[in-house]
Amino acid sequence: MLGTIIGAIIAGLIIGALARLVMPGKQNISILMTIVLGILGSLIGSWLVYQVGYSNSNGGFEIIPFLAGIVVAAILIAVYLNVTGRRRVDRV
């Protein structure tokens, strides 16, 4: 149980960080919110992929749900920034 929670936090951190990297500009968002949105993005993205009928019959690393998690996490970060009214800081 504890290992699952720690794994979800680490996966959320990685997916949230990658989602922030693919978004343009610098986002004004905390590390904790990045982890939370990364975990949510991972869960929602994986759920959506499996609802479409994805099957990892060959085993190994599941790249499609991972990429879907990054896309969903980026969308969640954009929604969060719009809802909270925080502005992106564009790099010069």
Backbone bond lengths (Angstrom), bond angles and torsions (degrees), N, CA, C in turn:
res aa  C-N    CA-C-N  psi(-1)  N-CA   C-N-CA  omega(-1)  CA-C   N-CA-C  phi
1 M - - - 1.453 - - 1.532 110.57 -
2 L 1.311 116.75 -48.27 1.460 120.53 -179.74 1.522 110.65 -65.69
3 G 1.337 116.20 -38.67 1.462 120.40 177.66 1.511 112.47 -63.49
4 T 1.331 116.87 -36.11 1.465 121.64 178.04 1.524 110.70 -66.16
5 I 1.312 116.65 -42.18 1.472 120.94 179.43 1.521 110.44 -65.66
6 I 1.318 116.84 -44.66 1.468 120.58 178.86 1.528 110.13 -64.15
7 G 1.326 117.14 -40.63 1.464 121.22 177.31 1.516 112.04 -62.27
8 A 1.344 117.22 -40.84 1.463 121.27 178.96 1.531 110.79 -66.03
9 I 1.322 116.98 -37.64 1.466 120.49 178.80 1.528 110.40 -67.21
10 I 1.324 116.85 -43.43 1.467 120.25 179.57 1.528 110.53 -65.92
11 A 1.331 117.08 -43.81 1.468 120.55 177.93 1.522 110.51 -62.93
12 G 1.342 117.08 -40.70 1.463 121.00 178.00 1.517 112.28 -63.46
13 L 1.318 116.67 -38.46 1.463 121.06 177.72 1.523 110.69 -64.40
14 I 1.330 116.00 -45.40 1.465 119.90 -179.17 1.529 110.87 -66.16
15 I 1.321 116.87 -47.73 1.465 120.41 -178.21 1.527 110.42 -67.05
16 G 1.328 117.75 -41.23 1.465 120.51 177.74 1.518 112.13 -63.44
17 A 1.338 116.40 -41.57 1.473 120.38 178.88 1.527 110.55 -65.33
18 L 1.331 117.53 -43.22 1.466 120.27 178.27 1.528 111.15 -65.34
19 A 1.329 116.84 -36.80 1.467 120.05 177.84 1.529 110.49 -64.14
20 R 1.326 116.80 -39.83 1.464 119.54 178.17 1.518 111.54 -68.50
21 L 1.339 117.15 -31.57 1.459 120.14 178.93 1.524 112.38 -68.72
22 V 1.327 117.66 -34.96 1.466 119.66 -177.95 1.523 112.00 -80.24
23 M 1.321 117.60 -13.66 1.469 120.41 178.47 1.529 109.58 -84.27
24 P 1.337 116.72 141.60 1.468 118.64 179.44 1.527 111.92 -72.44
25 G 1.312 115.81 148.30 1.453 121.01 178.13 1.515 112.43 77.81
26 K 1.324 115.90 179.80 1.456 121.79 179.10 1.520 107.96 -103.91
27 Q 1.328 116.60 129.90 1.450 120.55 -179.12 1.530 110.38 -93.07
28 N 1.311 115.93 138.11 1.458 122.35 178.10 1.526 107.80 -90.42
29 I 1.343 115.92 81.33 1.466 121.71 -173.89 1.534 108.12 -144.75
30 S 1.327 116.15 144.18 1.474 120.12 -176.95 1.527 111.58 -78.34
31 I 1.316 115.02 163.89 1.463 121.23 177.61 1.527 110.04 -63.91
32 L 1.338 117.30 -41.16 1.459 120.91 -179.81 1.530 110.81 -60.87
33 M 1.327 117.11 -44.10 1.467 120.14 179.16 1.519 110.42 -68.45
34 T 1.330 117.96 -32.92 1.461 121.17 175.22 1.526 110.23 -61.69
35 I 1.331 116.85 -43.08 1.462 120.99 179.11 1.524 110.62 -65.43
36 V 1.328 116.85 -46.37 1.468 121.14 -179.10 1.526 110.69 -60.78
37 L 1.329 117.07 -48.17 1.460 120.16 -179.91 1.526 111.49 -68.79
38 G 1.324 117.46 -30.85 1.464 120.86 175.00 1.512 111.92 -66.19
39 I 1.334 116.79 -42.43 1.464 120.88 177.49 1.522 110.36 -64.63
40 L 1.327 116.86 -46.15 1.470 120.16 177.74 1.525 111.65 -61.63
41 G 1.327 116.44 -42.71 1.462 120.49 178.20 1.514 111.92 -61.89
42 S 1.319 116.19 -40.42 1.462 120.81 178.72 1.521 111.07 -64.42
43 L 1.314 116.46 -46.47 1.465 120.43 -179.27 1.530 111.74 -64.95
44 I 1.326 116.74 -47.75 1.465 120.52 -178.52 1.523 110.47 -67.42
45 G 1.319 117.47 -43.27 1.462 120.88 179.71 1.517 112.22 -62.36
46 S 1.326 116.98 -44.31 1.462 120.51 178.10 1.525 110.70 -64.30
47 W 1.320 116.53 -42.96 1.460 120.24 179.32 1.525 110.88 -60.22
48 L 1.333 116.92 -45.39 1.461 120.46 179.66 1.525 112.20 -62.18
49 V 1.319 116.35 -43.06 1.466 120.38 -179.47 1.524 110.59 -62.59
50 Y 1.324 116.86 -43.18 1.463 119.52 -179.45 1.526 111.90 -72.45
51 Q 1.343 118.61 -26.50 1.464 121.08 175.51 1.523 111.44 -69.42
52 V 1.325 116.55 -30.33 1.465 121.31 177.94 1.527 110.79 -72.84
53 G 1.332 117.20 -21.38 1.451 120.31 177.31 1.514 114.74 115.65
54 Y 1.318 117.94 15.24 1.468 121.50 179.13 1.520 109.83 -63.94
55 S 1.316 115.32 138.55 1.457 121.51 177.11 1.521 108.43 -138.76
56 N 1.300 116.65 126.30 1.457 121.47 178.18 1.518 108.32 -92.99
57 S 1.321 116.20 70.56 1.459 120.60 -174.87 1.525 112.90 -72.48
58 N 1.312 118.58 -20.48 1.462 121.29 -179.95 1.518 113.33 -86.99
59 G 1.317 117.00 -9.93 1.468 121.01 -177.71 1.515 110.89 78.43
60 G 1.301 116.71 -170.17 1.459 121.06 179.64 1.513 112.31 84.46
61 F 1.317 115.33 -165.54 1.467 122.13 -177.65 1.523 110.33 -72.14
62 E 1.299 116.88 132.55 1.463 121.97 -178.27 1.530 108.95 -90.78
63 I 1.329 116.18 92.73 1.463 121.31 -174.44 1.528 112.33 -74.74
64 I 1.327 117.90 -35.87 1.473 120.46 -177.16 1.534 111.34 -63.80
65 P 1.335 120.63 -49.51 1.464 119.04 176.15 1.528 112.75 -63.17
66 F 1.329 117.60 -32.90 1.465 121.19 178.43 1.528 110.46 -64.02
67 L 1.340 116.65 -47.51 1.464 120.66 178.59 1.524 111.50 -65.11
68 A 1.319 116.74 -39.38 1.471 120.20 177.48 1.527 110.04 -63.18
69 G 1.331 117.23 -37.89 1.459 120.77 177.15 1.520 112.02 -62.53
70 I 1.324 116.94 -39.02 1.466 120.49 177.79 1.521 110.77 -65.04
71 V 1.327 116.89 -43.81 1.469 120.74 -179.79 1.527 110.60 -63.86
72 V 1.328 116.62 -45.94 1.469 120.03 -179.60 1.530 110.39 -65.78
73 A 1.327 117.84 -39.67 1.469 120.55 178.11 1.530 110.86 -63.86
74 A 1.332 117.84 -38.60 1.470 120.39 176.98 1.524 110.53 -63.81
75 I 1.324 116.35 -39.96 1.468 120.00 177.06 1.528 110.29 -64.49
76 L 1.326 116.92 -43.03 1.465 120.44 178.59 1.522 111.78 -63.68
77 I 1.325 117.67 -38.17 1.467 120.58 177.51 1.524 110.04 -64.92
78 A 1.330 117.67 -42.92 1.471 121.13 178.34 1.529 110.63 -62.32
79 V 1.322 116.96 -42.31 1.467 120.63 178.24 1.529 110.12 -64.78
80 Y 1.320 116.66 -43.52 1.464 120.85 178.82 1.527 111.18 -59.74
81 L 1.327 116.74 -43.85 1.462 120.10 -179.91 1.527 110.88 -64.91
82 N 1.336 117.46 -37.48 1.463 120.37 178.73 1.526 111.83 -71.41
83 V 1.329 118.04 -38.67 1.458 121.65 -178.62 1.523 111.38 -70.06
84 T 1.331 116.99 -42.75 1.462 119.94 -177.84 1.521 112.57 -80.17
85 G 1.322 117.28 -12.17 1.455 120.78 179.76 1.507 113.92 78.41
86 R 1.317 117.33 11.10 1.472 119.64 177.45 1.503 108.95 -76.84
87 R 1.279 115.45 139.68 1.465 121.41 -178.41 1.509 110.38 -94.05
88 R 1.333 113.97 147.61 1.461 119.20 170.15 1.515 107.73 -75.95
89 V 1.301 116.10 144.56 1.457 121.18 176.51 1.524 106.54 -102.99
90 D 1.347 117.14 109.26 1.453 120.36 -179.04 1.519 109.91 -74.35
91 R 1.321 114.60 138.55 1.464 120.28 178.20 1.510 109.57 -78.33
92 V 1.319 114.22 144.40 1.466 118.94 -179.91 1.497 109.92 -99.99
